[in-house]
């Protein structure tokens, strides 16, 4: 009987430790998902800025070509890639 009580106590202790580990890992996973969401939002923000900058550069280049014509024409200037 003593051996069974010892085994039960050991099993309970391991179960408690495993539950605590699972809870801790669950919290870490939630935090990581939050950080991932923040980083994805930052990536989208910077991608949009890059696209706007490309559009402005194309517009500026086209205006320069319009004011100071060379052998190239505005139509030769590649459109910004999407």
Secondary structure by P-SEA (a helix, b strand, c coil): caaaaaaaaaaaaaaaaaaaaaaaaaaaaaaaaaaaaaaaaaaaaaaaaaaaaaaaaaaaaaaaaaaccccccccccccccc
